[in-house]
Amino acid sequence: MKLYYHPVSTVSRPIVLFAADNGIALEHQVVDLMTGEHTKPAYTAINPSRLVPVLEDGDFRLTESSAILKYLADKIDSPAYPKDLRKRARVNEMMDWLNTGFYRDFGYGLVYPQIFPGHKRPGDEAHAATVAWGKEKAKFWLGVLDQHLLGSGRKYLCGDDITIADYFGAGMISLGNLALAVIDEQHRFGVRQRASFTGNEVSPHVLVMTATPIPRSLCLTQFGDLDVSVIRDLPPGRQKVVTAKIMELAEQAKMWH
């Protein structure tokens, strides 16, 4: 089976985790969301919605993270998606709860507008209002999760046993735990990415990397309140650097693995 995904994708990670925990062999095909590969004809032919993940199992193609998790669980007869009618209905209920109001307000209302330039609203006032609205809504949903769903004495979302609802929810809840951002300061996107954290609720540690003494990097080391580390030696076993232009979708995975 082949999984089209990206490692930073909130809805891709639950599938990768579930497959790893259950020994499900997947061929991983990275779709580079950062360069817009998901909007190009080669990928829109696979998923016209321009989203990851997508699972291919022979001539069968499936989109949507929730559906893929259910398919994989049924395929291996996993107890994480119970056969009992009521237990399965409870899992479906929790996955729908996560995928509707909670993810809409927590992900798209609060977190994404603060960390992804493409989700930033036009105008400071509109953007601030969006984040404030998302914050209040997210507080409500997190309260329901803490006090009624998990805080009701359950070990997991649906009881004492882990289910695919927990895998699904873990990818979304972890959005609020951004702890480290690694930025190539020499790249134009790195400057925009760093600026997107300024004045926001999201305040991760930042690792800034540069290989050449460009003025901005020099200023940051002197005046940016940074701890500076200098790597003077080449790492042991360093391989020869090969520069290549990768055009075909099937070849791009080589850059990631």
N, C-alpha and C positions, 0 to 999 in steps of 0.2 A: 504494500500500500504506500501511496505517496501523499505527503502533506505539504501543501503550499502554505507558508507561514512567515512570520517575522519574529525574532526573539523578543522584541519589545512589545509585541501585540498582547494586550490584556486578555483577549479571547483565544489567542494561540497557545499561551503558556499552560492553561489547564489541560489541553489535549496532550501536549508534550509530556507533562508531568504524569498524567494518567497512563499514557503509553509506557513510560519508563518504569513506573511502579508495577506494571502488570506484564512486563516483558513483551510488549507488542512491537514488532519490528516495523518501523516507518522509514521511508526514504524522505529526507527533509529537503525541500526545495524553498530556499529563501526568496521571498518577494520583497525587494527593497522599497519599503514605504518612504524612506527618507529622500529617495531620488524620484519618486513618483512612478515607479515601475508598475504599480497596480493600476495606473490609469492608461497604460500603453496598450495598443491593440493585441499584442501577444497574450497579455494576461486577461484583458476584458473578454477575450474569446473563451477563456476558462471560466471566469465569473463576471458577468456583465455588471454586477453590483459594485465591482472594484474593491472588494473587501477580502481580507484573510480572516480565518483559514478556509481552505478547501481540501477535502479528502478525495483521493481517487483510489478506488478499489477495483482494479480491472477496468471494465467499461462503465462502472458506476461512479458517478461524481456527486459529492454532497457538500453543501455549504452550510454555514451557521454552526458556531461552536457547540451550542446546546445539542443540536441534532447529531453532530459528529460524536460527541461524548456518549450519547445514548446508543448510537450505532455500534461503536467500538465495544461498549459494555455488553451489549446483546451478542455481539459476534463471539466474545470469549466467555459468555455466560457468567459475567461477573456479578457477585453479590452486591456490588456497589450500585446496581440498578435492579432492585428486587423484583421478583416475578409476582409476588403477592399484590393484588389489585390496589389495596388501600396504601400499602407501603410505597408502591410505585407512584401512586397519585400524589403522595406527600413529597416525593422527590421532584416530580414535575411542578408541583406548587412552589417549592422553594426556588427552583431554577427560573420559573416565570417571575417570581417576586424580585429576584436579583436582576433579571434582564429587562425589567420595565422601569418602574419608578425609581428604584435605587440607582441603577447604572446611569439612567438619564440625568438625574440631579447630581450625583456624586462624581461621575466621570465627566459627562459633557457639560454640566453646569458649573462644577467647582474646580476639578483638577486640570482637565485638558485646556481650558482657556488660559491657565497660568503657565503651562509648560510647552505648549505647541503653538507656534506663531500662526498656523492656519486656523486655529480656533479662537484667536484673539478678536474681540469685537471692534468694529470701526469706531474710533473715538474713545477717549479715556473715560468719559462719563458712562457710556453704554457698557464698556468693559467692566468697570467697577460695579455697576448695577448687576450685571450678569453673575459675577463672582459672589457678590453679597447674597443674591437670590439663591444661587447654588449652595452656598454655605449653610443658609438657614434650612433649606430643604434636606441637605445631606445630614444635618444634625438630627432631623426628625427620623429619617430612615435608619441611621446608625443607632438611634435610641430604640427603635423597634427591634432591630437586630440584637442589641445588647440585652434589653430588658425582657423581651418576649420570645425571641426565636432561640438564641443561644443561652440567654440568661434564665431560661425556665428550667434549669437543671439538666438540660441535654448536654451530652458530650460533643455531639455533632449537630448539624442543622436538622437532621431528621431522626435523631435518637442517639443510641449508644454506638452505632456503627457508621463508619465513613461511607459516604455515597458520592456519586458524581456531582451532586449539588455542592458538596464541600470543595471539590476540585474547581468547579465553576466559580464559586464565590471567592476562593482564594486569589484568583487572578484579578478580581475586581477590587477586593478589599486592600490588596497590596499596593494599589494606586496611591494610597495615602501614606505610604512608607518610603517615598523617594528619599534615599539617604546620600547618594553619591552621584554626581554628574561628571563624566569624563569628557573634556572639551579639547579639541585640537585648536588652540588659540590662533594659529596661523590661518585657519580656514575662516572664510567670511561667516559661515553658518555658526561657528563657535562663538563669535562676538554676539550675534543675535540671540543664541541660546543662553549665554551668560546673562544678557540684559533681561531676558524674559523672567528671570527669578527675582529681579530687583523689586522690592516693595510688595512682594506677594506672600501669601500664606505658606507657600512651598519654599523651604530654605535648606536645600541639601548641602553637603560638603562638595566642594568643586575641586577636581584635579585638572589643572591646566597644563597642557603639553606643548612644547615648541622645540623645534630642532635648529632654528636659525635665529639670530639676534635681531628680529624685526623690532621697530620702535615700540609698538604696543606691548610686546612681551617684555622688553627691557623696563618700560615704565611700570608694568604690573609687578615685576620682581622688586623694584625699588620703592614704589609708593602704594602698592596694592594690598599691603598687609598679608602677604603670602609667605608660607614656609617654603623655602627653595631647596630642591634636591638637584644635584648635577650628576648625570651618568656619564662618566668619562671613558669607560671601557666597553668594548663590544661584548655582548652576551656569549657565553661558551656555546659552541655548536651552531653558531649563526650561519644560516644558509645564504647562498648567493641571492641577491635581490634581482628579480626578473620583472621587467615592466611589460605589460601586455594590455591590449585593448580587447575587452570582452563584449561582444555584441549579442550573441545568442542567449536566450533565456536559460537554456539547459546548461550553458557553460558558467553562468554567473554563480552557481552554488560553490564553485571551486574557490571563489574569493572569500567564502565564509567558513569553509571547513578545512 
